């Protein structure tokens, strides 16, 4: 049994809790167009510095972080040369644009070319971490909510990942533009327009980020979100920003964006409070 299973279990539990919170008395609904969630570092060599959640580097690099002001984030910074070899005993300089607390502003890479960083994001709002060292520079956007289980302060257009264009892929702008109303049970109910209803039952492509619902290494039932799943305390937005997925073959969890194909279903009265589901889904090569 690997150490990542408890992490996925905690992640899945928090996603389930966030889904239940979608029916709160004052739900927030964010809509907007795509915008970059990660700013590129100045100069060359930005790909030589990689950022992972500590202990979860096998799931891929972190594209952006959404968290709460009472959390502590643990990150692994990896420094590589142009050939991909780890750079040992190199100094990494780290800074926070708004002055959030760092475990250290100067780190030394180990034999694997890695250094551990802890961030205490006490200041709500947008922050940018800048990491430099070994002739490389990298920036990472961090969005901080003002309380646990709360939605991030920034609107969706500032938190959305700038995913590459894929021919035939469903537009997140379209499905997140759905109007809503509060239902009798307090859950949000979708008011699908004709453009969105045209997707019901259609075979479509969908790209986004995995949010696990099961505490297993490989996921068959999960959510796909427009934004990176780095927040363990809340959904990245309202139910219009995620799609439930039923996969034919289980897929290993990853922080990297994925491309799926399947049959889109609109859900008027989902027990989970969701609006969209992708049935008989399969992983596609982009």
N, C-alpha and C positions, 0 to 999 in steps of 0.2 A: 504494500500500500504506500503510495507516494504522499509527500507532504502537501501536494496541491489539492487533494480531495477535501480537507477541512476548509481550505480557502474557498473552493467552489461551493461548498455547502453553505458557508456564511454568505457568499455572494447571492446564491439562489434564495436563501431565506430573506435577505434584505430586499431583493427584487419583489418577492411575494408580498412583503410588508408594504412596499411602496405601491404595489398594485391595489392593495386594500385601501391605502390612503388616497387613491384617486377619487374616492367618493366622499371626500371631506366637504364641510359646509361651504367653503370658499375655494373651489378648485381653480387652479391657474391653467390657462390655455395659451401656449406660445405658438406663433406661426411666423414664418419668414423664409427668406431664400438662403441658399447655401453661402457659407463664407468660411475662410480658412480658420481652423482651430489651433493650428500650430504655426508660429512664425519661423521663418528660416533664419539661421544664423548669418551674420555678416561675414563675407569672405568665403574662401573655399574650405573644403574638408568637413562640412557639417555632418555628412554621413559617417564620418569616422568616430563620432560620439553617439552612442546609442543609449536610450533610456528605457528601463524596465521597472515594473513593480518588483520589489525585492522578493526573491524566492519564486518568481513566476516568469523568468526570462524565456522559458520554453514556449510561452504563449505569444511571444512577439513583443515588439516595441510598443511603448505607450504613445498614442497619437496626441493626447491631450488629457487633462485631469479636471474632473468636477468633484468637489468635496465639500465638507462643512467646516465651519470655523472652530469646532471643538475636536477635530480629528488630528492625527499625526500621520503623515504620509512617509513611507519608507521606500526609497528608490535606489536602484542599482544603476550606476553610470559606468558604461564600458567604452574604453578608448582603444581604437584599432588603427593600424597603419593602412596605407592604400592597398596592401595585399591581403588585408583582413586579419593580420597577426596581432595579438594583444600587445599593447605598449605598457611595459611595466615600469614602476618607479617614476611615473610622470605626475606632475602636479596639475590638478584640475582646480580652476578658480570658479566659484559659484556665487551668483548674486541674485537677489530678489528685487524686482523693479519697485515694489511698494514697501519693501522692508519687512516681509514676513520672516519669522525666525527660522534660521537654518542651523543644523547641528554643527556645521563648520563651513566657513567660506573658502577654505583651502583643503583639498583632499589629495591623497597620494594613492595612485593605482597599485594594486597588488600583483601577484605573479600572473593572474588571469587578465590583467589590464582593467580591473574593476575597482570601483570605490563605492562605499555606501553613504547615502545622504538621507537625513531625516528633515522633513519640512513640517513646521507647525503653522498652518495657514490661519492666523488669528484675525486677519483683516479681511472683512467681506468685500467681494468685488473681483475684479480682474487683476491677475498678477502674471508676470512673465519671469521665468527663471532663465538665466543665461549661464551657460557652462562653456568654459574655454580651457584649452590645454593641448599640448602636442601639435600645435599649429592648426587646430580645428576649433570650431565654435558651433554651439547648438543652443536654440531657444525652445522653451516649452511653455505653453499657455496653461494657466491654472485658474479655474473659476471657483470661487468660494461662496457658499451659501452662508447665511447668517445664523442658521441653527440646524441641528440634526433633523433629518427627514424632511427638510424644507427644500423648495425648488431653488436652483441657482438664480442669482440676481440678474444675470445678463439675459437678454432676449435670445430666442432660438437662432436668429441669423448670426449672432456673434459666437454661438457655441457649436454651430454645425460644422462638421468636417467637410472640407472641400474634396469630395469624392470625385474620381475621374468619371468623365462621361462614358456611358455604356449604351450602345444602340439597343433600343427596345426596352430599357430598364424603366420601371415605374418611377415617376418623378416624386420625390419627397415633398416638393412644394405643393403638388396636387393633393396628395393624400393628407398632408398636414393642414390643408386649408379648410377642412370640414368644419362646419358650424356645429355647436353643441347646445344642449339645454340640460337642466337638472331634472332627472327622472324622479319618480315617486319614491324610490328607495334611497335617493340621495346620490346615486351614481350618475355620471355624465352619460347622456344619450346622444348619439351622432345624428345629424341632419344631413344626409348625403345628397349632394346635388347631382344633376344628370351626368356630368363629366366623371364623377367618382363612381356612380352607379354603373357606368359603362364598363368598369373593371371587374364587376362581379361575375365570377365563373370563367374569366379569361385566363389563358396561359400567359404568364408574365415573367419578367426577370426583375429581381430585387437585389440591391446591394446595400450593405450596411455592416453594423457591428453586432456581434453576438452578446446576448445577455442570458446566462444560463438559468434554467428553472429546476434543474436536477443536480444533485451532488455527486456527479460521476465525471470521469475524465472525458468521456465522449457523450455528446448531447444529441438526442433525437427530438426533444421538445424544448424550444427555447424562444426567446424574443430576438428580433433584429431591430436595431435602432439606427437612426441617422447619425447619432453622436457616439463617441467612444464610451465604453462602459466602465470608466474608471471611478465612478461614484458608487460606493458601497452603501449609501444611505438613501438614495432616491432615484427614481427614474429620471432620465435626462430631460424629459418634458412631459406633456400630458399623454393620454392614450392615443392621440392622433399622430404621435411621433414614433410609435413602435408597431411592429407586425408580429403576431404569433406565428410560429413556424412548426409544422409537423414534417419531419424529415424521413424519407424512406430508409436511408442508411445513416447511422449515427456519425457525427462529425466531432473531431477533437476540438475542444475550446481553444480559441485564439483571440488575441487583442487586435489582430489585423483585420481590415475590412474583407468581407466575403461577398461572392456573387452567387445568387440562388435563382433557380427557375421553379415554378409551380403554379397551381391554380389559385387565383386570388378570390377570397371570400369576404364579403362585407358582413359584419356582425351587428345586428340591431340591439340584441339583448344578451351580451356575453356575461357569464358568471364572473369572469375575471375583470370586467370593466373595459375590455379592449374593443377596438373597432374593426381590426383587420386580421385575417389569418391566411397563411400560405399553405395549402394542402399539397400532399404528394411532392414535397420539395426535393430538389436535387442540387448538389453543388455544381457550379459551372466554372469553367476556366475563362477568365476575362481576356 
